Amino acid sequence: MTNLSVNINKVALLRNARGSNLPNLIQVAQDCEAFGAQGITVHPRPDQRHIRYDDVPALKAVVKTEFNIEGYPDRALIDLVIANRPHQCTLVPDAPGQLTSDHGWNTLDNQSFLKEIVGELQRYGIRVSLFVNPEAKMVEGAKMVGADRIELYTGPYAHGFGENAAAAIEPFTKAAEVANKIGIGINAGHDLNLTNLRFFRVHCPGLLEVSIGHALICDALYYGLSNTINMYRRQLT
């Protein structure tokens, strides 16, 4: 079975729009778990436009499933992660002002940088995942720096799915096969939704976890949060 981690960034974005505590981010995280989410993901950014740094300890105190913090590994994020010890930290190569993640690490060119950070986090018992494009050499590079998992950047798959699903999934299937062969775990995320999720799961062998936020929260506007989480879970079974 592939686990569903719900990214609650968009909930925080809605809260921040009015400068109040509505919706209550902590309560939403707890409700997501009660409704069937198997993990909670947050991606604090330097401008704190959605998840704020001070949200992290409050979430750590209540999340009972897997807690995943993702972001660019500057010193501020690394210190935040070490202080709060999530189950997993997903490192992404985002520039400070980037709207959303749109590419994976070059795990070869950044080998020494990533190896140092991966090792530091693992010394605190934190599982480390690297956000990568579906390329064999980048998957192999993630293994070389000691990462526990990769998170496949699925934006290109989602964008190509409607036109040619078989062509869109092919590089991801190949990347997953490489990951399974060399012994590194597989996560995936970005633009996965109720339309394309099952096909991805079926054709990505060894998929352990997907992290979904934007599409799931959008669907929840129509179907309700509880129903939506269960709809996504059904696509992963």
N, C-alpha and C positions, 0 to 999 in steps of 0.2 A: 504493500500500500504506500502511496505517496502522501506525505503530510501537507496540510494547508496551513501556511503562516499568513495571517492577515496583517497587512501593512496599514497602520492607522494614521499615517501622515495627513491624509485628506481630512480626517476628523479634526486633527489639530489645526489645520488651515482654516476650517470653518469656525472653530472656536476663536482663533486669533482675529478673525475678521471683525468681531464686535468687542474685543478686549475684555471679554467676560469668561466665565467657565461653562459656557453652554455651546455645544454639548460638552458634557463632563468626560474628558479623555480617559480618566482612570476607570470610570464606570463602563464606558464603551469597551475598553480592553477586557474587563471582567465579563461583560456580557458576551463578547465575541467568543471567549473561552466556554462560557456556559452554553452557547449555541452550537458549539462543535469545533471551533478553531483549535488547531493543534499547536499553534504558536502565534506569537505577536512580534511583528517587525516594526522597527522605527528607524528613520534615517534623519538624524539631526544634521542640519547644514549650518555653516558659519553665520548666515544671516538670521537663523532661527525663525524662518518664515512659517514653519509649521511645527514640527517637534522642537521644543526648547530643551536646552541642556538640563534645566531643572525638572523637566518631565521624567527624565530617565530614572533617577532614584525612586521617584514615586511609583513608577511602573514596576521597577524591580521588586518593590515591596509587595506587590499584589499579584503579579503574573505567576500563575501556577503551571503553565505549560512551558514550551520553549520560548525563551526571550532572545531575540536576534537584533543586534544593533549593527546597522550598516552605515558606511560613509567613507570619506577620504581620510586616510590615516595621517592627519597632521597631529601635532603633539596634543592639542586640545581634545581631539577625539580619542586618541589612545589613552590619555589620562582618565577621560570619562568612562571608557570601557573598563579599564583596570579597576577603577573605583567601584564599579557596579557589577562586575563579573557576570555578564550574560552567558547563556549557554553557548552562543555563537556570535562571532563578529564577522561580518561580510565586508571586505575591503573593496571599494570602488574607486576608479581613477578620475573622479569628477573634479573639474575646476571649481574654485570657490563660488562663482556666480552662476553656475550651470543650472538650467531649469529642471532637467531630469537626466538620469543616467542614459547615455546613448552609445557607449562603446565599452569594451572590456580592457583589462590590463594587457600591455605587452609584457608578458612575464619573463621574456628573455632580456630585453633592454633594461628592465627594472629589477633584475634578479637580486642584486646585493641589497637594494632598498627593501624589497619585499621579504627577503629571507630574514633580515634583522627584525622587522616588525612582526612577522609570523612567529618567530621564536620567542619574542618578548611576550606576546599574548598567550602563547601556549604554556609558558612558564607559570601563568596564573590559572591554568586549567580551562582556558577558553578555546573552544573549537574555532578554527579560522577557515573561512571560505573566501575565494578570490573570484571576482566578477570577470568573466572572460568571454571573448567571442568564440564561436564554435569552430576552432581551428586546432588540429592535432598538436601543433608545436606549442600553442599557448596552454593547452591542457597539460602537456608534458612539462612545460616550464613551471606550472603551478605545483606539480608534484616535486620538481627539483628544489623549489624554495621551501618545501615542507608543509604546504597547505594541506588541511584535512579534506577539504572539499573545493569544488568549483561551483560557481553559479553561472550557468549559461545565460548570456544576454539574448533574450528571445524577441527583441524588437523586430529584427529582420524576418523572423518566422511569422510573427503576427501580421506584418505588413504584406507578406507574400502569400499568406494562407488562402485568401479568397480567390486569387488568380490561379494558383497552382500549388495545392497543398503538398503534393509529393515532392516537388522541387524545393519548396520552402523548408520541409523537415529534413531533407537529406543530409545537410552538413551537421545538423544536431544529432542525428542518429549515429553518424560516423564519429563525432566527438565523444558521444556517450560510450561507444564501443572502445575507444582509446582509453577513456577514463576507467572503465571497468577492467580493462586489461592491465593497466598499471597500478590499480588499487587506490583510486582517489574518488571520494563520494561526489554525487551529482545533485545539485540544486538547480533551479531555473527561475527566471522572473523577468518581467517587463512586457506589458501589453497582452498578457494572457487573459482570456475571458471565457465566458460560457460557450462561445462558438468554437474556439480553437483549442481549448484546454484538453479535452479527451483525446483528440488526435495526437496532440503532442505527447501526452502521457503514454499512449500505446506505442508510439514509435521512438521513445527515448528510453532505452533499456537501463534499468538501475536507478531511475529517478527517485530520489529520496524525499524531496521537498520542493514546493513552489511557494513563492512569496508574491501575493497579489494584493494590491491596494486600490488603485484608481478605478479599475473596471468594477471591482466588487462593491465599492462604495457607491458608484453610479447605479449599479443594479439594485442596491439596497433602497434607493429612492423610490423605486417602483415596487419591489417585491418585499421590502422589509429586511432588516439585518439578519434575523434568525433564519428566515426562508432562504435568503441569498447564500449564507454560509453553507447551509445544507445542500443547496443546488450545486455549489462548487465542489463540495465533498463528494457528491455523487459522480461528478466527472472524473474523479481521481480513484474510484474503486473499480 
